Amino acid sequence: MVLYSLIFGFILPVPHLNILNETIRNVYFHVPMWFTMMTLMGISMYYSIRHLGGFKPIHDVMALESAKIGILFSMLGLVTGSLWAKYTWGTWWTNDTKLNGVAISLLIYLAYFILRGSFPDEQKRGRVSAIYNIFAFVMMIVFIMILPRMTVSLHPGNGGNPAFGKYDLDNTMRAVFYPAIAGWIIIGLWIFQLNVRIEKIKHYLSYHEKI
């Protein structure tokens, strides 16, 4: 699906819009990456909740690994968004509620990784990190989904601005956009599963080396 979006995203025609012009093609990459990030962070919170319910180490591992891949896609989303902003807004970054909310959310999640390194005890680290991870996800939703819709924002779909899908995505673009979302999410889940398998192997080898 990602290969499909890469090929047809640059071949198929797009609506001719003032300012946006050909940069509208970035919607095939920038938006799906944020969808992928949200999906992975949601999975991370889910496993944190499960960890608090049974304190199984595997749930803590899955919460951590999905958060790692979520951060990766959030960085990709920031890069593609910054490039888009340069060509449409004339600057790499501006004092926008949505952008500032994203920056704050990233700092909150980076603190999650720092917090994990503060506890040598595995069980205590898992419990405290799980509680913080739930808090981090809730705050992310507030900063990037709720506050931008309540204030003035340059970002489409926020602050009274119409979302792209409502005024400039034609049927041709939708045929690429929706598969792109599915494709990037699948890639994110695939990388997440690979990381979890690697961690399981590390734990297995560590256990047998001690024996």
Secondary structure, DSSP 4 states (H G I P E B T S, - for coil): -HHHHHHHHHHS-----TTTGGGGGGGGTHHHHHHHHHHHHHHHHHHHHHHHHH--HHHHHHHHHHHHHHHHHHHHHHHHHHHHHHHHTSSS----HHHHHHHHHHHHHHHHHHHHTT--SHHHHHHHHHHHHHHHHHHHHIIIIIHHHHS--SSTTSTTPPPHHHHT--HHHHHHHHHHHHHHHHHHHHHHHHHHHHHHHHHHHHHHHH-
